Amino acid sequence: MSSPTVLITGGCSYSQVQKQDQSWPLHLQELPSIRYVSHTGHGAGGNQIISRKIISTVMKAIELGHKPEDILVGVMWSACDRQSHYSTRFDQNYTRTSILGPQHKEDFIDLLDVPCDLFVDLHNKSDEDPSQWQHGTNPFSIRDQKNPKHYIMNTHWNDELTSIYFEHFVNPQKAIIETCENILRTQWFLKDKGINYFFSEYDYDVFHYTGPFGYGLEPSEHPGHDFTPNGSIHGGIYSVNSECIQWPNDYTQEMHDQHLTNPEIDYLYNAIDKDYFLPINNLGEWARETSIYNFARKGDPHPSTEQHRDFVDKVILPFLLEKYNISSYNV
């Protein structure tokens, strides 16, 4: 019987622990053998940041003396169109990006006095643990707390950094290629370290590009700063069986021709080990169509506390029992 003592989780807001609803990591940490946890979920976080946080946190756990066989990792991958930027120019980029959390640089720096990758000891946990709060900030730091260098960009934001990036550098193939690479890097790292893990998708757009892309159009041609012609939403879904990206009917022939084939995607997508993914399409769909519980708020796609617990009980725990013989009962 496997008995992990360290739980490390990652993802976007569906996996973030400091929020209105109690997400799946908080329910999963109730496994009787778990003593130490580090939940790295970050609202609007993309797959590059998720991968970096997981790898960094696992390495920190090993540095602290935890054995790989005692570690359990759970990752819920995010939308492929969510991007990130690494820069050493904090003062310049702080004013060009959407800020989550503190609205003043001085307050942001003060918050970094608390290490974000601190492992919480569940046996000696205070009622108010501050170690997770800075995961909700942008920019943020993964290792060097005094020097935040990571910036996340979301297609719903219209700050300067996001606008420039999506206007000039983002396209569906690139987004899906990078998502595959982020998943593969994490997969290969965890297998190399001999660590038990499971993956899942947060919603339908992990391999389904729904974000905007500019094709070099001027900002004036993107009404409402949504970076899409005429304010419409464009995207395509990747299927390895289709041998191409399937585009919606409202795409122009030029767009279709430019992105018809994807040999740069197939070999990466095929290398992802699906045996380590939970046996569902994604959490969002499962919450909408399978869970017996309702969402907490109308119009909010984030699963409720009850749906998250239902998800752990009916999907994650059975998978862990079958895959690793990890039981939710004391034995």
Steps between C-alpha positions, in 0.01 A plus 500: 500500500653832389485774763613840368588754767557799268233641267593752231230640272493743211266665256305818438204641697328160491789381721561817702440466873453864602155559351128497579462127447713220640671348199604140446853533653350585840278191490777275372733601782260323735662171400602356838868463417551856372693724736668763281331694221594764248217627280631710212178566307488855365197680356535549121827310505607338175670168445855633487463650848322188628786280378770723646328516837452125522860423406637765735284383790586133452869586493455704818327205668791273409748765619316503835558126533170353383541176308353485147292194593332706775384773259168513314455764227170607345486745208196646328613652171365835388396670173759487223446867414617622841845644461785608726798731480829496689680830544758646739362853452249505784443878515435528128280196460303557821334800338425309177318198633177416681564489874333230709525568870682807638447815295821670611852377439601564859221279633585231248864486608398484866281200423800313362649481849291183536652213295243373250631144477494438874371153582212508744515241777139390545578370848616843612298735284375832635143611435621769262789387286641786288734286293264472203367853455767630267414230244219732393728785396630610163793540460630233732805294583553124493828478693662841553252674726662843490516512120164434335554430131201296380197665338187323386284615210134416456290548190234681705743776600587811300817617673791606280712190549212267413391712204846506343558129552172380352519753219837384374606166641209264566340250262309176560778262397754672723265488796424129460864409432612677817225337705611157379861585583409622850304182571778280360773674695307449822412141412861408422629677811260321735564161342875553517473579871278199565212710632136391494284752318176561317398757241167639389358785292325789670249556216456449125770742373825332607549374142225719357615850407226757564713809551564789262789546266585813308671415171677835529181707494512843652340545846232722342381197307425315822185658647480481875862386525395140450760465222262323262358646177150640539495399864427137416658207682713267295657169595567146388501160662790260458436131454786263431265281295400783268856574388415869499351775711126514447386857452154645559303598191551873554873474426618639171657271242830682551502420869407139426774456242766649727423251778373194316770246587678447830794257478664718766224401745433132434825355629481707819134422569559129443788496748275607789427195718120503529511211749589754768200724424181465702232305306289805414520767231542787746379630835277771355304258284481247783359763737243611242384160382580237764521644849178485699578839653443850361735787429527752781419811296304558180728577209816395685659198328716413799376185674352535846642356821252212478593427138871501584447253785278286279776506237762383750276224636378366166792565264833566669485253788387202286780581254762514776378170644514323164823663376710513816304306761463824698203468731285769661466283809742443783646152476 
